[in-house]
Amino acid sequence: MRRSIIISVIIVFLGLLTVHEAIRIENKQNAHLSLQILNDNFALNQTQTVSLPSYNIDPKTVTVSGISSGGYMAVQFHVSFSSNVVGAGIFAGGPYNCAAGSQSTATSTCMNGSPAPNVNSYVSTTKSRAASGAIDPVSNLASSRVFIFSGTQDTVVKPALSSALNTYYKSFITTGAINFVNTINAAHTQPTNNKDVKNACTTAAKPYISYCNYDGAGVALETIFGGKLSSPVAYGSLTGSFIQFDQSEFVSGYGIAKTGFLYVPRSCANNQSCKLHIAFHGCVQNYDTIGDAYIKQIGLNEWAETNNIVVMYPQTSSTFSNPSNPNGCWDWFGFNNDAYDTKNGAQMKALKKMLDRITSNFISILPPGALSPGNITENSVHLHWLASPSSGVTGTNIYRNGAKIATVSTPETSFIDKNLLSGTAYLYSVSSIDSKGAESPKTAAIRVVTKGDAPPLSPPSGLKVTGSTSNTISIAWDAVEGAADYNVYRDGKRVDKTLPITNTEYVDGGLEAERKYGYRVSALNVLGVESELSEEVKGETKNGWKCVEYTTNNYNQVQAGRATVSGGSCFAVGSGDAMGLYNTFATVTLAEIRSGYYIVGKC
């Protein structure tokens, strides 16, 4: 029976492990992680349970990515649910149904490439399963966009598997695109341009994330979404929220942990139209093993912030039985059941339920078309738009500079905005609404300048510090009527000279830890005439290290490198605090108060 797979065999091929690491069995128990919305510092602490929220996300535009066992999971989730999933980014993964439910095939063909993968067989299986309804129709794959990455130094999932995956996808993708990158000198690791990551690109070791001076997440997303995305925010400059959610609502057991994580940009939390990206970690990359490294360091969140993307990080559990999955891998070879890589697979069904929940607040009505200005005077603007093509639309909301100023009833398709300032720039957009109060996404904003001379501007008021990290300070201020842009000054010098600041908030990045900075803001009119500076506000960056807590048994603490063993007892690395006997029964909480230094207790 599959549930009685011998552990010593299974360890050899579970995704991210090297041959030497395979010898070390990591006896991970299901972590009892309580659930929460995370604090402003984004520390993944344990407090209370949060049910998986829903957002305004089109369920037909989901994308996925993953590495190693997560790469295989991303492929099988894409192929099985291609009615929902339109693109995939695969790092160190191989073709669909490569293992065919066999552990020996997984460890030989699907990792070492010997015997060679039979792509024709995988294509045939895909077609026959689609015909039977076990997976979605293969016609959905025709327009998919796929990114494939294989490091030249990967000795765990060898490059031959990524080449086979490239060939596999070419059998189905006709109008979409495939971007196959196999020239980067990288080991079995997630490549990033995050300089805070310590592993070198040729290092395959925990957390299996490496600085390669290559933005793997960004290249994958731009491939998947088929065009240039808005530039990501700087590392450490996120303004959205991390949410820790309850996965046990959707499944109990089957190698799925009790908790998963989301990154939600503020725009998505405010019900704007967004997209969903699901990121699958690899083996020994789940939260219980490496903490929040995969969730926070691979670079997806920084792109999500500026492109209205919610990122879901589902989590596996590390177990020795029912199922035997000691390294927290995704089920890509059948340790749960024979249907593991179809819509009826235990993990697959749970993940699809999560997808359905998170996209359940999707607003299907379309926005109006082609907003344009008509007659413009010194103090008024006449707006026109095309009616929304959606049925059931009862009215149109009009927005000026991001704030709703009026609602007109269907079938009206024009509006005159009055009492405006002369010589002043305004941004307008419109949206559709229905009788139930649902609102479509807004149209792209248009910029309109009233006629005449611009009045002098007042300096911005209400300047305040809204948050800080070790290298960023966030500020906000009240809007100035008639302002087209703003300048921000740090310690008397203007920042961000390359792009205009049009919002009334700003995140200043690249700062030194534990240092105070002074800020002032000015307003500019449409001609670039600048107001006086605002009053100064001071902000201070935080300590560069974020304390992280790890609660698990002493065996796991030692295996994770947070404790050592001497004379049968355990001691915290760094502080030397006594932890009790070296076994799976004694459970302690270790706090990493600085890099590689642990104490017994909480942060």
Buried (B, 14 or more C-beta within 10 A) or exposed (E): EBEEBEBEEBBBBBBBBEEEBBEEBBBBBBBEBBBBBBEEBBBBBBEEBBEBBEBBBBBEBBBBBBBBBBBBBBBBBBBBBBEBBBBBBBBBBBBBBBBBBBBEBBBBBBBBBEEEBBBEEBBEBBBEBBEEEBBBEBEBBEBBBBBBBBBEBBBBBBBBBBBBBBBBBBBBBEEBBBBBBBEBEBBBBBBBBBEEBEBEBBBBBBBBBBBBEBBBBBBBBBBBBEEEBEEBBBBBBBBBBBBBBBBBBBBEBBBBBBBBBBBBBEBBBEBBBBBBBBBBBBBBBBBBBBBBBBBBBBBBBBBBBBBBBBBBBBBBBBBBEEBBBBBBBBBBBBBBBEBBBBBBBBBBBBBBBBBEBBBBEBBEBBBBEEBEBEEBBEBBBBBBBEBBEBEBBBBBBBBBBEEBEBBBEBEEBEBEBEEBBBBBBBBBBBBBBBEEEBBBBBBEBBEBBBEEEBEEBBBBEEBEBBBBBBBBBBBBBBBBEBBBBBBBBBEEEEBBEEEEBBEBBBBBBEBEEEEEBEBBBBBBBBEEEBBEBBEEBEBEBBEBEBBBBBBBBBBBBBBBEBBBBEEEBBBBBBBBBEBBEBEBEBBBBBBBBEEEEBBBBEE
